[in-house]
Amino acid sequence: MINNLVEFINNDELSELDPLIKMVIIHHQLANIHFLYDGNCRTGWILNILYLVAQGFAEFAYIEPIPHFATC
C-alpha cells in the first residue's frame, strides 16, 4: 500500500487532479495506511508541506518543532 501511495505522490501522470485535491487524497490515504494516533498528524503535516513545496505552492518549507505532548 505504501508503495502505491509513493508512486501516486511522485507520478503526476497517474491523475489529472488539481494538486490541492491530490494533497487531500494523499493525506487521507496516509491516515488509512499509517493509522497510529500518536504520530499520524505530524507525519501528515510534514507530508502536506513538502508536497506543496514540490508542487511550487511555496518556495521553502519551515517546519517548526512540535512538542512531544502536542496533539492534532
C-alpha positions, 0 to 999 in steps of 0.5 A: 500500500505504501508503495502505491501511495509513493508512486501516486505522490511522485507520478503526476501522470497517474491523475489529472487532479488539481494538486490541492485535491491530490494533497487531500487524497494523499493525506487521507490515504496516509491516515488509512495506511499509517493509522497510529494516533500518536504520530499520524498528524505530524507525519501528515503535516510534514507530508502536506508541506513538502508536497506543496513545496514540490508542487511550487505552492511555496518556495521553502518549507519551515517546519517548526518543532512540535512538542512531544505532548502536542496533539492534532 
